[in-house]
């Protein structure tokens, strides 16, 4: 199983902060995962419509969206972090 974690407006649009899903097929990238989730429609489609506005972490390490998920335990999706 793979844990998906959502933060900020991504979480608000989807409606929950975490979920479990079956591990994706080998070679699946974070971008592929985002497309699969967006295809669910509803809040997923709204939150994930523009992947360029998203950042990701695999097992708590920031990664580009073209990173292969591999045997990760967790993928987090969130908007870009801003300073303040």
DOZANU-297397 format. One record per residue (C-alpha): x, y, z; residue number from 0. Coordinates in steps of 0.001 Angstrom, whole numbers. Each point is the difference from the previous one (the first is absolute). Example, Ala and Ser with C-alpha at 12.3 -4.5 7.8 and 13.67 -1.06 7.14 Angstrom:
% residues 2
((12300; -4500; 7800); 0)
((1370; 3440; -660); 1)
This chain:
% residues 84
((0; 0; 0); 0)
((996; 3585; -663); 1)
((-987; 2856; 2312); 2)
((-1000; 3248; -1684); 3)
((151; 3167; 2091); 4)
((-1541; 3328; -1031); 5)
((726; 3473; 1393); 6)
((-1521; 3511; -106); 7)
((-2481; 702; -2826); 8)
((693; -3425; -1529); 9)
((-1368; -1604; 3184); 10)
((-2922; 2432; 123); 11)
((-1039; -721; -3594); 12)
((345; -3771; 310); 13)
((-1777; -72; 3349); 14)
((2446; -2014; 2078); 15)
((3631; 142; 1022); 16)
((1089; -3591; -588); 17)
((-1000; -3204; -1746); 18)
((1359; -3405; -911); 19)
((121; -1431; -3496); 20)
((1407; -3044; -1718); 21)
((3614; 406; -1016); 22)
((221; 1311; -3573); 23)
((1582; -2035; -2771); 24)
((3796; 107; -332); 25)
((1224; 3085; -1827); 26)
((-2900; 2191; 1130); 27)
((1093; 3576; 622); 28)
((-1506; 2544; 2356); 29)
((-1433; 1774; -3075); 30)
((-1657; -3271; -1084); 31)
((-1474; -380; 3484); 32)
((-1340; 3566; -77); 33)
((-1683; -683; -3371); 34)
((-1557; -3200; 1347); 35)
((-1326; 1781; 3077); 36)
((-1305; 2968; -2022); 37)
((-1960; -2441; -2181); 38)
((-2082; -885; 3083); 39)
((-1791; 3313; -559); 40)
((-1554; 2250; 2628); 41)
((2400; 1525; 2502); 42)
((2876; -2053; -1400); 43)
((-458; 1514; -3454); 44)
((-241; 3475; 1502); 45)
((3090; -335; 2209); 46)
((2175; -1794; -2532); 47)
((-1078; 1682; -3242); 48)
((3268; 1919; -378); 49)
((2982; -2121; 1102); 50)
((2306; 2996; -574); 51)
((-1556; 1489; 3153); 52)
((913; -3051; 2099); 53)
((3048; -1200; 1849); 54)
((645; -3546; 1164); 55)
((1971; -1959; 2525); 56)
((747; -3709; 11); 57)
((663; -1381; 3465); 58)
((409; 3594; 1256); 59)
((2551; 1058; -2635); 60)
((-860; 2686; -2533); 61)
((18; -1406; -3540); 62)
((-807; 1198; -3530); 63)
((-3304; -1252; -1400); 64)
((1809; -2223; -2535); 65)
((1473; -2108; 2837); 66)
((-880; -3716; -37); 67)
((-1886; -991; 3163); 68)
((1673; -3403; 226); 69)
((-346; -1718; 3370); 70)
((-837; 3177; 1929); 71)
((-2272; -206; 3009); 72)
((-1365; 3551; -261); 73)
((-657; 2670; -2624); 74)
((-980; 3497; 1144); 75)
((-1565; 2629; -2258); 76)
((-146; 3681; 906); 77)
((147; 3500; -1460); 78)
((3348; 1771; -265); 79)
((1325; 1071; 3379); 80)
((225; 3735; 465); 81)
((2013; 1960; 2502); 82)
((-1347; 2630; 2276); 83)
